[in-house]
Amino acid sequence: MNSPAHQAHDVAGRRSGRPHTSMFMRMIWRAAVLRRGRALSALLAMVVAAAAATAMLNLYADVQAKLRTEFRSYGANVVVVGKDGTSLPEDALTRVESELGGRGMAVPFSYVVARTGAGQSVVVVGTDFQRVRKLNTWWSADSWPTSPGGALIGNRAKAVVSPSLTPFTLTFQGRTIEIRPEGTLQTGAAEDSRIYVGLPDFEGWTGVKPSTIEIAANGSAGEVEGTIQRLAQALPTADVRPIRQIVEAEGRVLGKTRAALLASTSLIILTAALCVLATLMGWVFDRRRDFAIMKALGASERLLNGFFAAEAATLGVVGALLGFVVGIGIAAWIGRVNFHAAVVPRFSVLPVVLAGSVVVALLSAALPIGLLRRVQPAMILRGE
Amino acid sequence: MFLRLVYESFRRQTRRKLLAGIAIMLGVAVATAMIAVATDIGDKINRELRSYGANLVVTPQEDTLDVEIGGVNLKPPSDGSFLNEADLPRIKGTFWQHNIVGFAPMLPATVKVTTNSGAQDVALLGTYFAKALRFGRQDFVTGVRTTHPWWKVQGEWPSDESDDVLAGEQLAHKLKLEKGSRIELDNQSHRVSGILTTGGEQDQQIVAPIAVAQSILGKPGAVRRVYVSALTKPEDALARRDPKTMTPEVYDRWYCSPYVQSIAYQLQEAIPHSHAEQIRQVAQNEGTVLSRIKGLMLLVTFAALFASALAVSAAMATAIFERRGEVGLMKALGGSNAAIAALFFAEATLLAIMGGIAGYLGGVVLARQIGQAIFNSQITIQPVLFPVILTIAVIVTFAGSAAAIRKAVLFDPVFALRGEG
């Protein structure tokens, strides 16, 4: 407890030392220092609210991008095929890659129907194993071919062409190739009935060029749409189509998640704002004696309003700045825990949080002041 | 006397009690709504993920190889073995019948389309659009409209009992078909009820009710494969084990979990001579996306709980701080610290219970609104949430008041009564 006499002596000493600081600033500063407990609890509420708002807004802005990378594990969302079943131009893949500019992945495929030694028809696909493995993460292969001449045999094709994975020959238009199975592929879809070989082997054997390029394009729906248009311009002889199954489902799940997150964000920010409102109102109300003394000493309404407003605004700004830093940290932590990638701090959130904090702080100061103004200072000072 | 003090305190200080009560109510409502949404979001997103299409496919056990490139089947369509259409409703009789969102049989065929410029071979696909079926006492509707939600029709979907067909977009463009025009399939006239866009191979095909495909092939009741869309649980170590090597208890646990593997196993049991397999592209990725979204909502729920706990504590602390004068009076009249603290805690508990009940009801309504607005379906709220929420509300209110009560009780009554502090 500070004894008044000691305080007065202290203040007088400091006053003689420091000649002329503005009274207004001093009042604000002393109010914060002398009632440390109450001021701190008000500041804490402000910081928590600003942190919650910052974290949620950051998360909300970034979660789309984060989830989109997850959705890319569903594989290609765009497919390029030669018009009317023709092969694609020689340099199609390089052109696609340059249009993508690193924001996606492209995998070429070429198909023929070949005959086994027993006269059974089977679809043989030439592709780039390295790329397809990255694009279609759900392909379950017991081992991926690494050497030239190695092939990946679909689970169902295996039973027909080479149940014990021994080498066998295939014939296409009179030309034969020796296939050395190096692994079995299981996907549960059409791939199970096919044989996959490396692109150089395939071209050397059949002379057929890739007819399909599957592309996983990154970015929002609009960006993917833009990529499709640029690809269609770059490859006039090809059909460039979105894979609607993937694109539409992604849009739907993403939309719902964002909406759920938005609802939670608004609820959290609302609760945080209410918390600040309750604490700050208590704080200001608690200082009705200061208010009454100032009024009794002849302070004008304007000065009083200005004083409390300045105090609330300072609290709002300091709280918002501290809260912003904490909030960025929380968002980054959630990003790391859940998505294994940090959420990028967005400084565009800062002005919003800052303005919001100041408005809430001013609002919570205005309500009790409005109440107190109608009361005679004498009543307050008498403790009624 | 104690009870009267509590009663009078509530009767005379209605405004203050109301403020604290409202704070508790809001906090509890937000917490309830967030917990309800977070616990149910897995199920809701799982259903949304079904828009990626079927995650299981059932084929005949002795199936020959598909020779198919870009949707063009190079194998004579009548080759190989078939499933029996009459067995399909049994899918709804399996253990996880409620997890089966829908299924659609497929029967590819090739037809001769006669146009003014001559005849040409076109691929035709027979399927269910939205077929009404019955298994036991259960009526249900299933077909591609459930399992392939990205299929869009300009015009109208044909009825499964009619002879109407859909023409794929690219085929329709080539043959200059539009909705309502007629088409000759193997010298039989059919009405084109709409133009189908799928972004896949069906854009170059004709899609018809399965009976039309069966009569073209001359194989009544035949089905080539069935796509099944099921709600599944993310795969774990148990899911991947081979049921043949399991002990009976482990087998029971595996069989009674909605893993994609165990549902496939049950489909095989339900349909004679069949082989069911997961479509890995859809089935394998569901788990990751689902767990990310669930994890996100869980963390956000923690943030919400934290924020509402803080709001409640702040409101309680303020409410008690304002009553220092009262505390001083009680102490001056000889009230012991314990008795005064007990009084305040009793009031806080009463407030927490009343605010908690009101907040829970508000939260239930809020959760319903969110479910309705975002997912177009009810959010189920576990009844067990009620006692849990109430307990949390009481604990938080207690914790929030404790520091303020302690301070108020320790405060010198003289200062308090003089209005200083």
Chai-1 contact restraints between the chains, C-beta under 6 A:
chainA,res_idxA,chainB,res_idxB,connection_type,confidence,min_distance_angstrom,max_distance_angstrom,comment,restraint_id
A,A45,B,A314,contact,1.0,0.0,6.0,A-B,restraint_1
A,V48,B,L310,contact,1.0,0.0,6.0,A-B,restraint_2
A,A52,B,A307,contact,1.0,0.0,6.0,A-B,restraint_3
A,E70,B,V289,contact,1.0,0.0,6.0,A-B,restraint_4
A,E70,B,R292,contact,1.0,0.0,6.0,A-B,restraint_5
A,S73,B,N285,contact,1.0,0.0,6.0,A-B,restraint_6
A,Y74,B,N285,contact,1.0,0.0,6.0,A-B,restraint_7
A,Y111,B,I69,contact,1.0,0.0,6.0,A-B,restraint_8
A,V113,B,V67,contact,1.0,0.0,6.0,A-B,restraint_9
A,V113,B,L74,contact,1.0,0.0,6.0,A-B,restraint_10
A,S121,B,V67,contact,1.0,0.0,6.0,A-B,restraint_11
A,V122,B,L65,contact,1.0,0.0,6.0,A-B,restraint_12
A,V123,B,V67,contact,1.0,0.0,6.0,A-B,restraint_13
A,V123,B,I69,contact,1.0,0.0,6.0,A-B,restraint_14
A,W138,B,R280,contact,1.0,0.0,6.0,A-B,restraint_15
A,W138,B,Q281,contact,1.0,0.0,6.0,A-B,restraint_16
A,W138,B,Q284,contact,1.0,0.0,6.0,A-B,restraint_17
A,V160,B,L65,contact,1.0,0.0,6.0,A-B,restraint_18
A,T187,B,R280,contact,1.0,0.0,6.0,A-B,restraint_19
A,G188,B,E277,contact,1.0,0.0,6.0,A-B,restraint_20
A,G188,B,Q278,contact,1.0,0.0,6.0,A-B,restraint_21
A,G188,B,I279,contact,1.0,0.0,6.0,A-B,restraint_22
A,G188,B,R280,contact,1.0,0.0,6.0,A-B,restraint_23
A,A189,B,I279,contact,1.0,0.0,6.0,A-B,restraint_24
A,S193,B,L65,contact,1.0,0.0,6.0,A-B,restraint_25
A,S193,B,D66,contact,1.0,0.0,6.0,A-B,restraint_26
A,R241,B,G199,contact,1.0,0.0,6.0,A-B,restraint_27
A,I243,B,G199,contact,1.0,0.0,6.0,A-B,restraint_28
A,R244,B,W150,contact,1.0,0.0,6.0,A-B,restraint_29
A,R244,B,G199,contact,1.0,0.0,6.0,A-B,restraint_30
A,Q245,B,G53,contact,1.0,0.0,6.0,A-B,restraint_31
A,Q245,B,W150,contact,1.0,0.0,6.0,A-B,restraint_32
A,E248,B,W150,contact,1.0,0.0,6.0,A-B,restraint_33
A,A249,B,S51,contact,1.0,0.0,6.0,A-B,restraint_34
A,A249,B,Y52,contact,1.0,0.0,6.0,A-B,restraint_35
A,R252,B,E48,contact,1.0,0.0,6.0,A-B,restraint_36
A,R252,B,S51,contact,1.0,0.0,6.0,A-B,restraint_37
A,V253,B,E48,contact,1.0,0.0,6.0,A-B,restraint_38
A,K256,B,E48,contact,1.0,0.0,6.0,A-B,restraint_39
A,K256,B,I374,contact,1.0,0.0,6.0,A-B,restraint_40
A,T257,B,I293,contact,1.0,0.0,6.0,A-B,restraint_41
A,A259,B,I374,contact,1.0,0.0,6.0,A-B,restraint_42
A,A260,B,I374,contact,1.0,0.0,6.0,A-B,restraint_43
A,A263,B,I370,contact,1.0,0.0,6.0,A-B,restraint_44
A,S264,B,V300,contact,1.0,0.0,6.0,A-B,restraint_45
A,L267,B,V30,contact,1.0,0.0,6.0,A-B,restraint_46
A,I268,B,A303,contact,1.0,0.0,6.0,A-B,restraint_47
A,I268,B,A304,contact,1.0,0.0,6.0,A-B,restraint_48
A,I268,B,A307,contact,1.0,0.0,6.0,A-B,restraint_49
A,T271,B,V30,contact,1.0,0.0,6.0,A-B,restraint_50
A,T271,B,A307,contact,1.0,0.0,6.0,A-B,restraint_51
A,T271,B,S308,contact,1.0,0.0,6.0,A-B,restraint_52
A,T271,B,A311,contact,1.0,0.0,6.0,A-B,restraint_53
A,A272,B,A307,contact,1.0,0.0,6.0,A-B,restraint_54
A,L274,B,A311,contact,1.0,0.0,6.0,A-B,restraint_55
A,C275,B,L310,contact,1.0,0.0,6.0,A-B,restraint_56
A,C275,B,A311,contact,1.0,0.0,6.0,A-B,restraint_57
A,C275,B,A314,contact,1.0,0.0,6.0,A-B,restraint_58
A,A278,B,A23,contact,1.0,0.0,6.0,A-B,restraint_59
A,A278,B,A314,contact,1.0,0.0,6.0,A-B,restraint_60
A,A278,B,A315,contact,1.0,0.0,6.0,A-B,restraint_61
A,A278,B,T318,contact,1.0,0.0,6.0,A-B,restraint_62
A,T279,B,A314,contact,1.0,0.0,6.0,A-B,restraint_63
A,G282,B,T318,contact,1.0,0.0,6.0,A-B,restraint_64
A,I334,B,L299,contact,1.0,0.0,6.0,A-B,restraint_65
A,N338,B,G295,contact,1.0,0.0,6.0,A-B,restraint_66
A,N338,B,L296,contact,1.0,0.0,6.0,A-B,restraint_67
A,G383,B,G419,contact,1.0,0.0,6.0,A-B,restraint_68
